[in-house]
């Protein structure tokens, strides 16, 4: 099928971006933010943002399963699941 894509449409699968080949996983990512209260006291608060990742699921490693099934990830977990996993 990849040969046919290259021959008929002149599209090289290896040149396509990861999000195009594998889709995009979207998770809620928790992080700490240093801010000030109205009394000017510095505090660390937990905030959330949307994190996206694209990687092939050639197998279900423990890292992939944890990423797929968890409700929220943090910065270190996002780095654990990469294209090279």
Residue frames relative to the residue before (quaternion, step in Angstrom):
aa qw qx qy qz dx dy dz
X 1.0000 0.0000 0.0000 0.0000 0.00 0.00 0.00
X 0.6568 0.4989 -0.3140 0.4702 3.62 0.99 -0.78
X 0.6119 0.5385 -0.3405 0.4686 3.56 1.11 -0.67
X 0.6557 0.5153 -0.2981 0.4643 3.54 0.98 -0.86
X 0.6211 0.5384 -0.3292 0.4646 3.57 1.04 -0.79
X 0.6675 0.4939 -0.2853 0.4786 3.57 0.99 -0.88
X 0.7130 0.4715 -0.2647 0.4465 3.60 0.84 -0.97
X 0.7661 0.3967 -0.2089 0.4605 3.58 0.83 -0.99
X 0.8058 0.2601 -0.1178 0.5188 3.59 0.96 -0.81
X 0.3493 -0.7603 0.4705 0.2804 3.58 1.35 -0.14
X 0.4495 0.6462 -0.4729 0.3959 3.58 0.99 0.93
X 0.2233 -0.7670 0.5912 0.1115 3.55 -0.75 1.11
X 0.4493 -0.7286 0.4602 0.2355 3.55 -0.53 1.24
X 0.6585 0.5279 -0.3091 0.4383 3.60 1.00 -0.77
X 0.6630 0.4947 -0.3044 0.4722 3.61 1.20 -0.42
X 0.5387 0.6291 -0.4017 0.3909 3.60 1.24 -0.26
X 0.5243 -0.6296 0.4580 0.3450 3.63 -1.05 0.65
X 0.6499 -0.5501 0.3636 0.3779 3.58 -1.18 0.61
X 0.6483 0.5236 -0.3411 0.4350 3.62 0.90 -0.81
X 0.6380 0.5207 -0.3262 0.4642 3.59 1.12 -0.60
X 0.7067 0.4642 -0.2584 0.4672 3.58 0.99 -0.88
X 0.8358 0.2567 -0.0829 0.4783 3.58 0.80 -1.01
X 0.4967 -0.6220 0.4530 0.4015 3.60 1.21 -0.30
X 0.4127 -0.6990 0.5291 0.2470 3.56 -1.31 -0.01
X 0.2370 -0.7318 0.6254 0.1310 3.53 -1.02 0.93
X 0.1170 -0.7890 0.6016 0.0426 3.57 -0.88 0.96
X 0.0266 0.7939 -0.6038 0.0662 3.55 -0.83 1.06
X 0.4791 -0.6107 0.5368 0.3308 3.53 -1.30 0.35
X 0.1468 -0.8000 0.5801 0.0439 3.57 -0.78 1.08
X 0.2577 -0.7640 0.5752 0.1382 3.58 -0.87 1.00
X 0.0643 0.7818 -0.6186 0.0454 3.57 -1.07 0.74
X 0.4382 -0.6785 0.5247 0.2689 3.56 -1.27 0.41
X 0.1133 -0.7850 0.6085 0.0239 3.54 -1.01 0.92
X 0.2805 -0.7404 0.5838 0.1795 3.57 -0.86 0.94
X 0.0819 0.7962 -0.5889 0.1124 3.56 -0.76 1.08
X 0.4358 -0.6772 0.5237 0.2780 3.56 -1.32 0.02
X 0.4127 -0.6624 0.5652 0.2672 3.53 -1.19 0.67
X 0.6910 -0.4590 0.3320 0.4490 3.63 -1.22 0.11
X 0.6788 0.4571 -0.2893 0.4966 3.60 1.20 -0.46
X 0.5371 -0.6723 0.3550 0.3654 3.60 1.34 0.34
X 0.4185 0.6716 -0.4940 0.3603 3.60 1.17 0.46
X 0.3722 -0.7225 0.5355 0.2298 3.59 -0.93 0.88
X 0.0168 0.7898 -0.6108 0.0539 3.54 -0.90 1.00
X 0.3428 -0.6851 0.5968 0.2386 3.55 -1.30 0.44
X 0.0465 -0.7998 0.5985 -0.0064 3.57 -0.81 1.02
X 0.4174 -0.6860 0.5337 0.2654 3.55 -1.15 0.61
X 0.0390 -0.7839 0.6194 -0.0187 3.53 -0.90 1.02
X 0.2932 -0.7499 0.5688 0.1676 3.55 -1.28 0.31
X 0.0019 -0.7601 0.6498 0.0064 3.52 -1.26 0.57
X 0.5393 -0.6055 0.4738 0.3436 3.54 -1.29 0.29
X 0.0968 -0.7818 0.6151 0.0335 3.57 -0.92 0.96
X 0.1455 -0.7891 0.5922 0.0738 3.56 -0.99 0.83
X 0.0014 -0.7842 0.6199 -0.0266 3.54 -1.18 0.63
X 0.1015 -0.7728 0.6240 0.0554 3.56 -1.17 0.67
X 0.2207 0.7577 -0.5892 0.1730 3.57 -0.83 0.98
X 0.5259 -0.6358 0.4539 0.3363 3.59 -1.12 0.58
X 0.2533 -0.7447 0.5971 0.1574 3.55 -1.03 0.80
X 0.0117 0.8287 -0.5576 0.0463 3.55 0.40 1.22
X 0.7795 0.0024 -0.0027 0.6264 3.56 1.26 -0.36
X 0.4433 -0.6876 0.5022 0.2802 3.55 -1.19 0.31
X 0.0822 -0.7992 0.5954 -0.0052 3.54 0.09 1.34
X 0.6597 -0.5002 0.3583 0.4315 3.63 -1.17 0.31
X 0.6308 0.5342 -0.3380 0.4499 3.61 1.05 -0.70
X 0.6582 0.4997 -0.3061 0.4727 3.57 0.98 -0.85
X 0.6565 0.5102 -0.3178 0.4558 3.59 0.91 -0.86
X 0.6440 0.5121 -0.3235 0.4673 3.58 0.95 -0.86
X 0.6628 0.5043 -0.3069 0.4606 3.59 0.92 -0.89
X 0.6932 0.4922 -0.2854 0.4425 3.59 0.87 -0.92
X 0.7690 0.4042 -0.1951 0.4552 3.58 0.95 -0.85
X 0.5946 0.5878 -0.3815 0.3942 3.61 1.14 -0.34
X 0.4989 -0.6566 0.4858 0.2897 3.54 -1.18 0.62
X 0.8024 0.0659 0.0210 0.5928 3.55 1.02 -0.84
X 0.1835 -0.7643 0.6062 0.1214 3.57 -1.10 0.68
X 0.2769 -0.7140 0.5962 0.2412 3.55 -1.29 0.17
X 0.7606 -0.4093 0.2414 0.4424 3.59 -1.26 0.17
X 0.6781 0.4921 -0.3138 0.4467 3.63 0.91 -0.78
X 0.6436 0.5173 -0.3314 0.4565 3.59 1.02 -0.71
X 0.6099 0.5548 -0.3535 0.4420 3.58 1.05 -0.71
X 0.6651 0.4998 -0.3009 0.4661 3.58 1.02 -0.79
X 0.6154 0.5808 -0.3429 0.4079 3.62 1.12 -0.62
X 0.7372 0.3277 -0.1959 0.5575 3.59 1.05 -0.69
X 0.1712 0.7907 -0.5636 0.1667 3.55 -0.31 1.25
X 0.7325 -0.4077 0.3086 0.4494 3.53 -1.32 0.02
X 0.7036 0.4747 -0.2660 0.4569 3.58 1.06 -0.68
X 0.4698 0.6867 -0.4480 0.3270 3.63 1.21 -0.03
